[in-house]
Amino acid sequence: MFLNATLKQNRELIETAIQFHQQGLITPNTYVLDLDMVRRNVEMLSREAKKQDIELLFMTKQFGRNELVSKAIVEAGIKKAVAVDPWEAITLHQYGVEIGHVGHLVQIPKGMIRTILQLDPEFVTVFSYENARQISDIAVQMNKRQKIFLRIADTEDFLYNGQNGGFTLAQLIYDLENLIRLPGIEIAGLTSFPCVLIKDNSPQVTQNVFTMQQAKKLLAEKGIHDLEMNMPSATSTATMKLLKEHGATQGEPGHAMTGTTPLHASGDLPEKPSMVYVTEVSHIYNQQAYVFGGGFYPRSRMEGALVATDKENLKRVLVIENDPANIDYYGTLKTEDVHVGDTVIYAFRTQVFVTNAQIAIVENINSSPKLLGIYDSAGHVIPANNGDK
């Protein structure tokens, strides 16, 4: 999906990935991330956010909850993170990263509420009165008052399968008085997901945004004002103006930091591609080439790959996407005109944290490429491969 954009805007990343693989410094099934480009992308995002008066919270799941990348993002201008689940919040806090938001896509289990509140998250999202009450009870015991977001999800809103949950407008009306009376929480904002979708290469707000606006009016009638309007999904320099026009006060960039939202496939946005997937040809079978897998992603929408014998000789080949019902032990190239051991480069939309891949962090690719470290998909350091000498 991002192969053309990466060739056009960050060819040095591809060449570095090929070089490191062929030197044996990285193994197949490794994402290679250009840390300098991530820093640059974050600076672009921060600049646009200030222009639009939108606060940004950064998402790390796309690159595997990585400490090195997270700290670079903070240094480049986005100071707080959003954790996709409570385990990510714990990991990021251990790195010294401030937690701006937790609980949205994955609620906090009741046995973990105290642990998460001890991290001092700025905002916690709740899907229900019951969850809010559990948080309030623990917060009172801790002598604190936790700011919460209500996740809004009306019956006609767009929700991804596996992410259902939240307050319908009817449920919000029913629960609101009881929510207001909870002593350990403060209703500080509203959120939903996804708030932006890309259709025909154009960003559009979803029905969820209009439902949030209705919910905001309901809260205003109860005297609750100055709410944060947290509107995640596809947050980038190209969508922040649209978000602001629809009342957003917060965005949560993830893929924009690696230049891999659907809009970035055109290669015309300020944020540039900064991550590729590296593997190698394992074997040829029945007129097709098979490459080592483990890091493919069902929603990647990839169409092609590059096969290389060295960084000067790149061959573009078509790919056959894996059936998501099966384990991705291998990926498939629609060709047999390659050799076992050849380097293969992909550039697609991914979520490293749900894969079995490694991620290699590199810098200085325009002058003297340096491998800073290799990590697993949960962010743990793993020993570097010194190559087969």
ABEGO torsion letter per residue (X at the ends): XAAAAAAAABAAAAAAAAAAAAAGABBBGBBBBBAAAAAAAAAAAAAAAAAAGBBBBBBAAAAGGBAAAAAAAAAAGBABBBBABAAAAAAAAAAGBBBABBGAABBBBAAAAAAAAAAGBABBBBABAAAAAAAAAAAAAAGBBBBBBBBBBBAABBBBBGABEEBBAAAAAAAAAAAAABAABBBABBBBOBABBBBGGBBBBBAAAAAAAAAAAAAAAAGBBGBBBBBBEGBBAAAAAAAAAAGBABBBBAAAAAGABAAAAAGABABBBABBBBBBBABBBGGBBBBBBGABBAAAGBABBBBBABAABBBBBBBBBBBAABBBABBBBBBABBBBGBBBBBBBBBBAAABABBBBBBBGAAABBBBAEBBBAAGBBBBBBAEBX
